[in-house]
Amino acid sequence: MKLKFLYLIFLLLSCKNDKKAILLADREAPLGWIYLKIYDDKSFEFISQGMVRDKNIYQGTYEFKNDTLYFKYKDSIPKAGSKAIINNGFIGYLNGSYPESIQIKLNHLSNKN
């Protein structure tokens, strides 16, 4: 009985810190996929995944102003860049070494300045 009670408390406490995805976007790349996941705790993951095993995950925090996303990466910055604009159901990166555009699949991002 005590074990069940402790398990219930642990479960309730662990659920409290779960982050929720509020924006999901992706596109098929020539040899894999590009994913963007933005969470309600101001964190994000930009994932570049190959067809076999290679997977690069870039994490950090973001700021959203008007229609523009500003990404602050923890470590390295992907070639897509660190600034993007939301337009017509797509996220277009503006300052990368190549023009990246990914389609939005879920958008509950609100613009609270």
C-alpha angles and dihedrals in degrees: 000000000000090000092054091049092050090047090052092051091048091049093050093048094047093050091055093068098047113126120221126219110240098173129031124180135164148157136196111254125204091262104018141331141304117215133184120193119183119190135204092246091067093259128121144185125214107195127192109189127185127213095258119027113313113111128169116197118193114191136184145107131295141208122209120205122171102315098334130098119206113198122203108195123208095218128352126006118234119237089254089073139231103275127064140169128218112225133159096341095315137097112222119193113221110189106039131112089256133025107264122189126176130184119243113235098174127018124181092142112135126201105232109166 
